Amino acid sequence: MEERMSVPAESDTPRKPTFAEAMAVFLRARVLIVTLLGFSAGLPLALSGETLRVWMAERGVDFGTIGLIALAGLPYTLKFLWAPVVDALGVPWLSERLGHRRGWLIATQLALMIAILFLGTRDPVSAPLMVGLGALFVAFTSATQDIVIDAFRVESLPTDEQAAGMAGYVAAYRIGMLASGAGVIGLSAWLEARGVSKESIWPIAYAVAAALVIVGMLAVLAGREPEDVAGRAHESKADALTRVFTAARGAFADFLTRDAAIAVLVFVVLYKLCDALAGTMTAPFVIGGMGYDKATYAAVVKGIGLVALLIGGFAGGVVARTLPLSRALWLGAVLQLVSNLAFVWLYFQPVAAWALTAAIIVENFTGAIGTVIFVAYLSALCGNPLHTATQYALLSALASTGRTFLSSGSGFLVNAVGWPLFFILTAAAALPALALLAWLQRRGHFDGLAQQAR
């Protein structure tokens, strides 16, 4: 197995990699494996969300029932609760032959295929409850797969490959979402145009989506078990419940006993807050506030915006590889702050596709850079291979707080202050994170992470 590369402290002055070296990292075998796993991770999201809602609406299910399907997404928010199980216990037979992480990956991917097939063969008209349970089953297995993939990525990639791995992961994740969203919906329309009944087209389309999980399974089989956990022993004299409890307690204790642990957790919540606040109200602003039609919005966001997001993700990987972590975080935070002001500019422009395109490109490109850099930081925080899954699941759940809870009142703020001031205030929401970043840097937090990476 290859040894992990040392990362010098940020106070050192190492040779910076050339642009060619920074780009070549994306073609390394370990990074490509993680990229393919990103496709498998992004694939299920729309199947229990947007695509399922389209299916139910087409079959005439009432809007109240369709709205309740959103509750099926809870496992993505609560996944840290069962992450200790993934850290503490192995999967019978599979873990013995493939290793701890790869055994879990194959098990969750098999379960995910079954869940997708189960959901696709339910009837949303005659059995809406079973459709809801099927969506919950898909979300649960998908969230569990996310837990294992995050741990596998953090443990498999050396520090200098983490950002590149995340950039490839994010790009493939979006492609997976596109395949299960627009791809599955387009396939259903194609089948219907050829005379297939509405009762049959969606089970066929979901079966095709289930088959695409094989991409992730092939990636797992082509990869290797992370060396940090390759020799992990699953058998213990303690019972399974005790091992899970011990893993959970150890993961939280390991993190909370670090220097400035609470400040780090607050920083994790705040770093993407300005981006989340603006992102929550982007569609209402463009369609309801500016008067753009849905077709123009969809074409710009799903088309050009997706390209900008993918390019921004790879740009973030290059930035995170060439700059010390703290400087990369500064750059990402400032870009996110400035990008929110693009919507202030858009507000004062006449309704035109070019203006919307410019604003969306700026928002998606800079947001993707910030996301990749931030995830590289979260990965650096998870340095103990015994607790990777639990700690990363907790950190990612905290990072989503801005999107799920803190941004929930953004619509009331718009009503109170109007659109231009709203986006100025969302930009200002980045300032507490910048202040905390400066404090952590002065305290030597990032030098400590670099020393840990050695």
C-alpha positions as CSV (number, residue, x, y, z in Angstrom):
1,M,0.0,0.0,0.0
2,E,1.2,3.5,-0.7
3,E,2.2,5.6,2.2
4,R,0.3,8.8,3.1
5,M,2.1,11.9,2.0
6,S,3.3,14.3,4.7
7,V,1.8,17.8,4.8
8,P,4.0,20.5,6.2
9,A,2.7,23.0,8.7
10,E,1.3,26.1,7.3
11,S,4.1,28.2,8.7
12,D,6.5,26.2,6.4
13,T,7.1,27.2,2.8
14,P,6.9,24.0,0.7
15,R,7.2,24.0,-3.0
16,K,3.9,24.7,-4.5
17,P,2.7,22.1,-7.1
18,T,2.6,23.3,-10.7
19,F,-0.7,23.6,-12.5
20,A,0.0,20.4,-14.3
21,E,0.7,18.5,-11.1
22,A,-2.5,20.0,-9.5
23,M,-4.6,18.7,-12.4
24,A,-2.9,15.3,-12.7
25,V,-4.1,14.4,-9.2
26,F,-7.7,14.0,-10.7
27,L,-6.5,11.0,-12.7
28,R,-5.0,9.0,-9.8
29,A,-6.7,5.7,-9.3
30,R,-7.9,6.4,-5.7
31,V,-9.4,9.8,-6.8
32,L,-11.2,8.1,-9.7
33,I,-12.7,5.5,-7.4
34,V,-14.1,8.2,-5.1
35,T,-15.4,10.0,-8.2
36,L,-17.4,6.9,-9.3
37,L,-18.7,6.5,-5.7
38,G,-20.0,10.1,-6.0
39,F,-22.3,9.0,-8.9
40,S,-23.7,6.2,-6.7
41,A,-24.2,8.6,-3.9
42,G,-26.1,11.2,-6.0
43,L,-28.2,8.7,-7.8
44,P,-30.9,7.9,-5.1
45,L,-31.6,11.5,-4.0
46,A,-34.1,12.5,-6.7
47,L,-35.7,9.0,-6.6
48,S,-37.2,9.7,-3.2
49,G,-37.6,13.4,-3.9
50,E,-38.1,15.4,-7.1
51,T,-38.7,12.4,-9.5
52,L,-41.1,10.7,-7.1
53,R,-43.1,13.9,-6.8
54,V,-43.3,14.2,-10.6
55,W,-44.6,10.6,-10.7
56,M,-47.2,11.2,-8.0
57,A,-48.4,14.4,-9.6
58,E,-48.7,12.7,-13.0
59,R,-50.9,9.9,-11.4
60,G,-53.1,12.6,-9.8
61,V,-52.1,12.2,-6.2
62,D,-53.4,15.1,-4.0
63,F,-50.8,17.8,-3.2
64,G,-51.1,17.3,0.5
65,T,-49.9,13.7,0.2
66,I,-47.1,14.7,-2.2
67,G,-45.9,17.4,0.3
68,L,-45.7,14.8,3.1
69,I,-43.2,12.8,1.0
70,A,-40.6,15.4,1.9
71,L,-40.5,13.8,5.4
72,A,-38.8,10.8,3.8
73,G,-35.6,12.9,3.6
74,L,-35.2,12.9,7.4
75,P,-32.5,10.1,7.3
76,Y,-30.1,12.5,5.5
77,T,-30.3,14.9,8.5
78,L,-30.2,12.2,11.2
79,K,-27.6,9.8,9.8
80,F,-25.1,10.6,12.5
81,L,-27.4,8.7,14.9
82,W,-26.5,5.3,13.4
83,A,-23.1,6.2,12.1
84,P,-21.5,4.5,15.2
85,V,-22.9,1.2,14.0
86,V,-21.0,1.6,10.8
87,D,-17.8,2.4,12.7
88,A,-18.2,-0.4,15.3
89,L,-19.7,-3.4,13.6
90,G,-18.8,-5.3,10.4
91,V,-21.1,-6.8,7.9
92,P,-21.2,-10.6,8.2
93,W,-19.3,-12.4,5.4
94,L,-18.8,-9.3,3.3
95,S,-16.5,-7.5,5.8
96,E,-14.4,-10.6,6.3
97,R,-13.7,-10.8,2.5
98,L,-13.7,-7.2,1.4
99,G,-12.7,-5.3,4.5
100,H,-14.7,-3.1,6.9
101,R,-15.5,-0.2,4.7
102,R,-15.9,-2.0,1.4
103,G,-18.0,-4.7,3.0
104,W,-20.4,-2.0,4.2
105,L,-20.4,-0.3,0.8
106,I,-21.4,-3.4,-1.0
107,A,-24.1,-4.2,1.6
108,T,-25.7,-0.8,1.4
109,Q,-25.5,-0.7,-2.4
110,L,-27.3,-4.1,-2.6
111,A,-29.9,-2.8,-0.1
112,L,-30.2,0.4,-2.1
113,M,-31.0,-1.5,-5.3
114,I,-33.7,-3.5,-3.5
115,A,-35.1,-0.3,-2.0
116,I,-35.3,1.5,-5.4
117,L,-37.0,-1.6,-7.0
118,F,-39.4,-1.8,-4.1
119,L,-40.4,1.9,-4.4
120,G,-40.7,1.7,-8.2
121,T,-43.2,-1.2,-8.0
122,R,-45.6,0.5,-5.5
123,D,-48.7,2.3,-6.8
124,P,-48.9,5.9,-5.6
125,V,-52.7,6.0,-6.2
126,S,-53.8,2.8,-4.4
127,A,-51.0,2.5,-1.9
128,P,-49.6,6.0,-1.0
129,L,-48.5,4.7,2.4
130,M,-46.3,2.0,0.8
131,V,-44.8,4.6,-1.5
132,G,-43.9,6.7,1.5
133,L,-42.3,3.7,3.2
134,G,-40.5,2.9,0.0
135,A,-39.2,6.5,-0.2
136,L,-38.1,6.3,3.4
137,F,-36.3,3.0,2.7
138,V,-34.5,4.5,-0.3
139,A,-33.5,7.6,1.8
140,F,-32.3,5.4,4.7
141,T,-30.1,3.2,2.6
142,S,-28.8,6.2,0.6
143,A,-27.9,8.0,3.8
144,T,-26.1,4.9,5.1
145,Q,-24.2,4.7,1.8
146,D,-23.2,8.4,2.3
147,I,-21.9,7.6,5.8
148,V,-19.7,4.8,4.4
149,I,-18.5,6.7,1.3
150,D,-17.5,9.7,3.4
151,A,-15.5,7.5,5.7
152,F,-14.0,5.5,2.8
153,R,-13.0,8.8,1.0
154,V,-11.4,10.4,4.1
155,E,-9.5,7.2,4.9
156,S,-8.5,6.2,1.4
157,L,-7.1,9.5,0.1
158,P,-3.8,11.1,1.3
159,T,-4.2,14.7,2.5
160,D,-3.0,16.2,-0.8
161,E,-5.7,14.2,-2.7
162,Q,-8.7,15.0,-0.4
163,A,-9.8,18.2,-2.3
164,A,-9.4,16.6,-5.7
165,G,-11.3,13.6,-4.5
166,M,-14.1,15.8,-3.2
167,A,-14.2,17.8,-6.5
168,G,-14.6,14.6,-8.5
169,Y,-17.1,13.3,-6.0
170,V,-19.3,16.5,-6.2
171,A,-19.2,16.5,-10.0
172,A,-20.2,12.8,-10.2
173,Y,-22.8,13.4,-7.5
174,R,-24.5,16.0,-9.6
175,I,-24.4,13.7,-12.7
176,G,-26.0,11.0,-10.6
177,M,-28.7,13.4,-9.5
178,L,-29.2,14.4,-13.2
179,A,-29.5,10.7,-14.2
180,S,-32.2,10.0,-11.5
181,G,-34.0,13.3,-12.1
182,A,-34.1,14.5,-15.7
183,G,-32.9,11.1,-16.9
184,V,-35.5,9.0,-15.3
185,I,-38.3,11.5,-16.1
186,G,-37.1,11.7,-19.7
187,L,-37.0,7.9,-19.9
188,S,-40.6,7.7,-18.6
189,A,-41.7,10.2,-21.3
190,W,-40.0,8.2,-24.0
191,L,-41.6,5.0,-22.8
192,E,-45.0,6.7,-22.7
193,A,-44.5,8.0,-26.3
194,R,-44.1,4.4,-27.4
195,G,-47.4,3.3,-25.9
196,V,-46.3,1.9,-22.6
197,S,-49.0,2.4,-20.0
198,K,-48.5,4.9,-17.1
199,E,-48.8,2.0,-14.7
200,S,-45.8,0.3,-16.2
201,I,-43.4,3.1,-17.3
202,W,-42.3,4.2,-13.8
203,P,-41.5,0.7,-12.5
204,I,-39.3,0.3,-15.7
205,A,-37.7,3.6,-15.2
206,Y,-36.9,2.9,-11.5
207,A,-35.5,-0.5,-12.4
208,V,-33.1,1.2,-14.8
209,A,-32.1,3.6,-12.0
210,A,-31.5,0.6,-9.7
211,A,-29.3,-1.0,-12.3
212,L,-27.1,2.2,-12.3
213,V,-26.1,1.5,-8.7
214,I,-23.8,-1.2,-10.3
215,V,-21.5,1.7,-11.2
216,G,-20.7,2.3,-7.5
217,M,-20.4,-1.5,-6.8
218,L,-17.8,-1.8,-9.6
219,A,-15.9,1.1,-8.1
220,V,-15.9,-0.6,-4.7
221,L,-14.6,-3.9,-6.2
222,A,-11.9,-2.1,-8.1
223,G,-10.7,-0.2,-5.1
224,R,-8.8,-1.3,-2.0
225,E,-9.7,-1.2,1.6
226,P,-8.2,1.9,3.3
227,E,-4.9,0.9,5.0
228,D,-6.0,2.6,8.3
229,V,-8.8,0.1,8.8
230,A,-7.6,-2.9,6.7
231,G,-6.5,-4.7,9.8
232,R,-9.4,-3.8,12.0
233,A,-10.8,-6.7,14.0
234,H,-14.6,-6.9,14.2
235,E,-14.8,-9.6,16.7
236,S,-14.9,-8.6,20.4
237,K,-15.9,-10.1,23.6
238,A,-18.3,-7.2,24.1
239,D,-21.8,-7.5,22.7
240,A,-22.8,-5.5,19.6
241,L,-24.7,-2.9,21.6
242,T,-21.8,-2.2,23.8
243,R,-19.4,-1.8,20.9
244,V,-21.8,0.6,19.2
245,F,-22.1,2.7,22.4
246,T,-18.4,2.6,22.9
247,A,-17.8,3.8,19.4
248,A,-20.3,6.6,19.7
249,R,-18.8,7.8,23.1
250,G,-15.3,7.5,21.8
251,A,-16.1,9.5,18.6
252,F,-17.6,12.4,20.5
253,A,-15.1,12.4,23.3
254,D,-12.2,12.3,20.8
255,F,-13.5,15.4,19.1
256,L,-14.7,17.4,22.1
257,T,-11.4,17.0,23.9
258,R,-9.5,18.8,21.2
259,D,-8.3,22.4,21.5
260,A,-11.0,24.9,20.6
261,A,-13.5,22.1,19.8
262,I,-16.6,24.2,20.4
263,A,-15.3,27.1,18.3
264,V,-14.6,24.6,15.5
265,L,-18.1,23.3,15.7
266,V,-19.5,26.8,15.5
267,F,-17.3,27.6,12.6
268,V,-18.6,24.5,10.8
269,V,-22.1,25.8,11.2
270,L,-21.3,29.3,10.1
271,Y,-18.9,28.8,7.1
272,K,-21.6,28.1,4.5
273,L,-24.4,30.1,6.2
274,C,-24.3,33.0,3.8
275,D,-24.4,30.7,0.8
276,A,-27.3,28.7,2.4
277,L,-29.4,31.8,3.2
278,A,-29.1,33.1,-0.4
279,G,-29.6,29.7,-2.0
280,T,-32.9,29.1,-0.1
281,M,-34.5,32.2,-1.7
282,T,-32.8,32.1,-5.2
283,A,-35.7,30.5,-7.0
284,P,-38.4,32.7,-5.3
285,F,-36.3,35.7,-6.1
286,V,-35.8,34.9,-9.8
287,I,-39.3,33.7,-10.5
288,G,-41.5,35.6,-8.0
289,G,-39.3,38.7,-7.4
290,M,-37.9,39.3,-10.9
291,G,-40.5,37.7,-13.0
292,Y,-38.5,35.2,-15.0
293,D,-40.5,32.4,-16.4
294,K,-39.9,28.8,-15.2
295,A,-38.5,27.6,-18.5
296,T,-35.8,30.3,-18.6
297,Y,-34.9,29.6,-14.9
298,A,-34.7,25.8,-15.5
299,A,-32.6,26.2,-18.7
300,V,-30.1,28.5,-17.0
301,V,-29.9,26.7,-13.6
302,K,-30.1,23.1,-14.8
303,G,-28.0,23.7,-17.9
304,I,-25.4,26.5,-17.7
305,G,-25.6,26.6,-13.9
306,L,-24.7,22.9,-13.7
307,V,-21.7,23.4,-15.9
308,A,-20.5,26.3,-13.8
309,L,-21.0,24.2,-10.7
310,L,-18.9,21.3,-12.1
311,I,-16.1,23.6,-13.3
312,G,-16.1,25.4,-9.9
313,G,-15.8,22.1,-8.1
314,F,-12.7,21.1,-10.0
315,A,-11.3,24.7,-9.6
316,G,-11.9,24.3,-5.8
317,G,-9.9,21.1,-5.9
318,V,-7.0,22.8,-7.6
319,V,-7.1,25.7,-5.1
320,A,-7.2,23.4,-2.1
321,R,-4.2,21.5,-3.4
322,T,-2.1,24.5,-4.2
323,L,-2.9,26.7,-1.2
324,P,-2.5,26.0,2.6
325,L,-5.9,25.0,4.1
326,S,-6.4,28.3,6.0
327,R,-5.8,30.4,2.9
328,A,-8.1,28.3,0.8
329,L,-10.8,28.7,3.4
330,W,-10.3,32.5,3.3
331,L,-10.6,32.5,-0.4
332,G,-13.7,30.3,-0.4
333,A,-15.4,32.5,2.3
334,V,-14.7,35.8,0.5
335,L,-15.9,34.4,-2.9
336,Q,-19.2,33.2,-1.3
337,L,-19.7,36.6,0.3
338,V,-19.1,38.5,-2.9
339,S,-21.3,36.1,-5.0
340,N,-24.4,37.0,-2.9
341,L,-24.0,40.6,-4.1
342,A,-24.4,39.3,-7.7
343,F,-28.1,39.0,-6.9
344,V,-28.2,42.7,-5.8
345,W,-26.8,43.6,-9.2
346,L,-29.3,41.3,-10.9
347,Y,-32.2,43.0,-9.1
348,F,-31.3,46.3,-10.9
349,Q,-31.0,44.8,-14.3
350,P,-33.9,44.4,-16.8
351,V,-35.3,40.9,-17.1
352,A,-32.9,39.2,-19.6
353,A,-31.5,35.7,-20.0
354,W,-27.9,37.0,-20.2
355,A,-28.2,38.8,-16.8
356,L,-29.7,35.7,-15.1
357,T,-27.0,33.6,-16.7
358,A,-24.2,35.8,-15.4
359,A,-25.6,35.8,-11.8
360,I,-26.1,32.1,-11.7
361,I,-22.6,31.4,-13.1
362,V,-21.1,33.5,-10.4
363,E,-23.2,32.0,-7.7
364,N,-22.7,28.3,-8.7
365,F,-19.0,28.7,-9.6
366,T,-18.0,30.4,-6.4
367,G,-20.3,28.2,-4.3
368,A,-18.8,25.0,-5.6
369,I,-15.3,26.3,-4.9
370,G,-16.3,27.1,-1.3
371,T,-18.0,23.7,-0.9
372,V,-15.0,21.6,-2.0
373,I,-12.6,23.6,0.2
374,F,-14.9,23.3,3.1
375,V,-15.3,19.6,2.7
376,A,-11.5,19.2,2.5
377,Y,-11.4,21.0,5.9
378,L,-14.1,18.7,7.4
379,S,-12.1,15.7,6.1
380,A,-9.0,17.0,7.8
381,L,-10.9,17.2,11.1
382,C,-11.7,13.4,10.9
383,G,-8.2,12.1,11.6
384,N,-9.0,9.1,13.7
385,P,-9.8,6.1,11.5
386,L,-11.7,4.5,14.4
387,H,-14.3,7.2,14.3
388,T,-14.3,8.6,10.8
389,A,-17.9,7.7,9.9
390,T,-19.4,9.0,13.1
391,Q,-17.4,12.3,13.2
392,Y,-17.9,13.1,9.5
393,A,-21.6,12.4,9.7
394,L,-21.9,14.7,12.7
395,L,-19.9,17.5,11.1
396,S,-21.8,17.3,7.8
397,A,-25.1,17.4,9.8
398,L,-23.9,20.5,11.5
399,A,-22.8,22.0,8.2
400,S,-26.3,21.5,6.9
401,T,-27.9,23.4,9.8
402,G,-27.8,26.7,7.9
403,R,-29.6,25.1,4.9
404,T,-32.2,23.3,7.0
405,F,-32.9,25.4,10.0
406,L,-31.2,28.8,10.1
407,S,-32.5,29.7,6.6
408,S,-36.1,28.7,7.3
409,G,-37.0,32.3,8.2
410,S,-35.4,33.9,5.2
411,G,-38.7,34.5,3.5
412,F,-40.0,36.6,6.4
413,L,-36.8,38.6,6.2
414,V,-37.4,39.3,2.5
415,N,-40.9,40.5,3.4
416,A,-39.5,42.8,6.0
417,V,-36.5,44.4,4.1
418,G,-36.9,43.7,0.4
419,W,-34.7,41.8,-2.0
420,P,-31.6,44.0,-2.3
421,L,-31.1,44.5,1.4
422,F,-31.8,40.8,2.0
423,F,-28.9,39.7,-0.2
424,I,-26.7,42.4,1.4
425,L,-27.6,40.9,4.8
426,T,-26.9,37.4,3.6
427,A,-23.4,38.5,2.4
428,A,-22.9,40.1,5.8
429,A,-23.7,36.7,7.4
430,A,-20.3,35.6,6.2
431,L,-18.5,38.0,8.6
432,P,-18.9,35.9,11.8
433,A,-17.3,33.0,10.0
434,L,-14.4,35.2,8.8
435,A,-13.8,36.5,12.3
436,L,-13.8,32.9,13.7
437,L,-11.5,31.8,10.9
438,A,-9.0,34.6,11.9
439,W,-9.2,33.5,15.5
440,L,-8.6,29.9,14.8
441,Q,-5.7,30.8,12.5
442,R,-4.1,32.9,15.2
443,R,-4.6,30.0,17.7
444,G,-2.6,27.6,15.5
445,H,-5.6,25.4,14.7
446,F,-4.6,24.8,11.1
447,D,-0.9,24.2,12.0
448,G,-2.3,21.5,14.3
449,L,-4.2,19.9,11.5
450,A,-1.2,19.9,9.3
451,Q,0.9,18.3,12.0
452,Q,-1.8,15.6,12.4
453,A,-1.7,14.9,8.7
454,R,2.0,14.1,8.9
